[in-house]
């Protein structure tokens, strides 16, 4: 009996069929990076499992379409991916808060979030949610927005780290490279 579980390769093909019912095996092969022969084998498996149906358009061309069971599998996987992503963001937020609270416990009350993008947004939300007395933070999107004060800790959210900024920051000895900290082997996402 065939396994009802869908593999990653099968899911890639199901996703392609969900986007375009008129897609060819060759286009699927190019889009997902699998050989044409493997796409053919996987499509046959998906048909056998009941996730995909086939319709002959003419002597040469076939049309593949997802069955309700195929759409259900695609939705289920999307749902699990969404929850996994939410869990990862929550873990990241907790780690960010741990790092900031460590500095806060040493007396640091001012933080400067350096960078623009999703990580900077998550860092900002993490600090906002800490709701600690006297904890202040600002956000600098560009290097020239970083003030001269040495009181706070820089929270670098760009991939370059502290060393990537100009020598004008040499008066700021305290920084946390968030990208490095969040990608350390000890941090489990």
N, C-alpha and C positions, 0 to 999 in steps of 0.2 A: 504494500500500500504506500502511496506517495505521502511524503511529509506535508502537512498543511502549512508549515512555517515557510515564509518567503525569505529567500537569501537577499543579500545586498544587491547582487547583480540582477536578480529577478525584479527587485523593487525599482532599480534604475530603469529597467525596460517598462515596467508598469507606469512609472512616472512619465516616460516619453509618450506612451500611448494615451495617457490621461491628458496630455497637452495637445496632441495632434492625432486624430484618428486616421489621417491620410498619410502618415509617416511610413517610409519604406524601411525594410530591414537594413539596407545600406545606410540610410540616414541615422537610424538608431545606433548602428555600429559606430559611426563617426561621432555621434553626440555623447555616447557613454564610454567610448574608448575600449570597446570589445571587438573581437574579430567577427566578421560576418557569419562565419560558421557557428561560433558560440551563440550569437544572437538567435540564429535559426534554432539551435538546440533548446535554448531557454524559452523561446516562444512556444515551441512544441510542448515543453513541460507546463508552461502557464496555461495552455489550452487544455491539456490533460487534467490539470488541477481545477479547471473551471474559472480561472481568473480572466481569461481572454477568449474571445470568439473571433472567428475568421469569416470573412465574406469575400467571395471571388468576384472581382469587378469585371474582369475579362480574362482572356487566355493567359496573359502575362502578369496581371496585377491583382494583388490581394489587399484587402482592407482589414486591419486589426482593430478591435474595439474592446474596451473593458466591460466585463459583466458587472452586475451589482456586487458580486463577491470580490471582484478585482478592485472596484471603487472602495469597498469596505476595507480591504487590506491596505490600500493607499491611505485612507483616512486614519486607520488605526496606527500606522507607522508615523504619520504626521503628528498625531496626538502624542505619542510616546516621545517623539523628537522634541516637541514643544515643552513637555514636562521635564525632559532631561536638560534642556537649555535653561529653563527657569531655575532648576535645582543648581546648575552650574553658576548662574548669576548670583544666587543666594549665598553659595559657598564663597564666591569671590568677594561679595559684599562683607561677609563675616571676617574674611582674612584682612581686608582693607581696614575694617574697624579695629581688629586686633593690633595691626601695625600702628594705627593712629593713637589708640589708647595706650600703647606702650610708651609713645612719645609724650602723651598727655600726662601720664603718671610721673614722668620725669620733670614736669612743670611747663612743658610746651603748650601754649594755648593758641598759637597762630600757625596756620598752614596755608600754603599757596599751591593750588593745583595748577600744574603747568602742562598745557596741551589741549588739544581739541579732538574730539571723537568720542566713541562709545565708552572707552575706558575712563576718560575724564568725566563723562556723565555719571558713570557708576561710582567713581570716587566721590564726586560731589553729592550724590544721593546718600552714599554711605556716611559721609560726614554730617549731612543734614539730619539723618536719622539717629545719630548718636545723642543729640540733644543734651550736651554737657554744658554746664555753666562755664562761661568765659571762653569756650572753644569758638574760635573765629577762623573763617577761611575765605579766601578769595580765589578767583580763577584767572589765570593769565593765558590767553590764547596764543600770544606771540612773545618772542624773547624780549622785545622792547617794552612789554607791559610788566616785566618783573621789576619791582622796586628795589631800592638799595638797602632796605632794612634787613638786618641779619637775625632778627628775633625769631622768625618762624622756620618751619621745616618745609622744604620744597617737596611736593609729591609729583614726581615726573611721570607723565602718562604716555609720552612718546617713546618709540622704540630705541631712541638714541641714548637715553640715559643722561645723567648730569654732565658727563664729559663732553657731550655733544654741544653744550651751550658755550657761549663766549667766555673769555677770561674775566669778564665783568662779574661773573658769578663766583669768582674765587673767594669773595668775602662771605659766601654762604657755605659754610662747611657741612651743614646738615641737610641731607636730602634722602629721599627714599625713591629708588627706581622701581616703580610699581610693576612694570612689565617683567623685570627680573624677579622680583619677589613673588609674583603671581604665577611664574612659570618654573619655579624651583621644584626639583623632584619631590620635595617633602610636601608640596601643596597638591592636594588631590582634588581635581575638578571632576 
